[in-house]
Each structure stands twice: as C-alpha cells, then as structure tokens.
Amino acid sequence: MPKLRRVSGDEAIRALEKLGFYQVRQRGSHIILKKETPGGLVGCVVPLHRELAVGTLRGILRQAQVSPDEFMAQL
C-alpha cells in the first residue's frame, strides 16, 4: 500500500474531481462529492481542513471507493 501524505481538504477535493467526482452540496466545512459508476452512485464527504490526518484521508478514499494509488497519481 502506498504511503499517503497529508493533504489539505482543497487538495483532496481537486484530486477527487480529476477522478470524476463532482460537488453536490456543502454543509458548514464539509463538502459532499458524488460520482456515477456502473454500479450506482458513489459518494464521500471531505472536510475543508488545512491538513487532513492520514486516517481521515484513508476513510474518505474508502467511502469514495478509490485506491490510494489512484489518488496519489492525481496529486
């Protein structure tokens, strides 16, 4: 498994948008992203923090069904 580095919420959102996700709505400091896949809609919630903890980022990627390799390639 690749080493995930700490990124900001904005950087995570930009990388996920490159992977086909789009912003649906925002509630406070949390952005809700969705992506249409052949298996249905996939969504994730990204907090707009200056720095996301690695465990938080791993949880976001699990929600989004994105591998760490795919994500790191988009940064």
Secondary structure, DSSP 8 states (H G I E B T S, - for coil): --------HHHHHHHHHHTT-EEEEEETTEEEEEEEETTEEEEEEEE--SS--HHHHHHHHHHHT--HHHHHHH-
